[in-house]
Amino acid sequence: MKKVFYLNTCDTCRKILAQFDLTDWELREIKKQPITKEELEEMHKLIKSYDALFSRKSTQIKLRGLDVKSLGEKDFKELILDHYTFLKRPVFMTDKEIFVGNDKTNVEALRKFFGVNE
């Protein structure tokens, strides 16, 4: 399995995806094709935390008046399944590895994984 979960309207996602050869990867635009409960559970098995998959930059947090500090793992899981913007992105997932988000360390790890030098 090789899947990338991303948002087409996100410039950062597009920039990151453009750096790699994704010809044999399944690309999932999460607004058009939301992630399934099974896929989220597969991600959780690899990263061991729904919190690590949760985007604290989601506009839905303010709209819903959420206090992120008071949320638990079950809440993060339910929110991610409820609305696509709660998933930190992009998410690159294989059978054994997962790369979540756009922070510098994650992008560097992805470059190493794909064998791409800056």
RAGI-V35939 format. One record per run of one state. SS is the DSSP state (helix for helix, strand for strand, loop for the rest). FROM is the first residue (numbers start at 1). TO is the last residue. Records with the same first field share a line. If there is no record, write none. Layout:
SS->FROM-TO ; FROM-TO
This chain:
loop->1-1 ; 7-10 ; 19-25 ; 30-36 ; 48-50 ; 55-58 ; 65-67 ; 71-72 ; 83-83 ; 88-90 ; 95-97 ; 101-103 ; 115-118
strand->2-6 ; 26-29 ; 54-54 ; 87-87 ; 91-94 ; 98-100
helix->11-18 ; 37-47 ; 51-53 ; 59-64 ; 68-70 ; 73-82 ; 84-86 ; 104-114
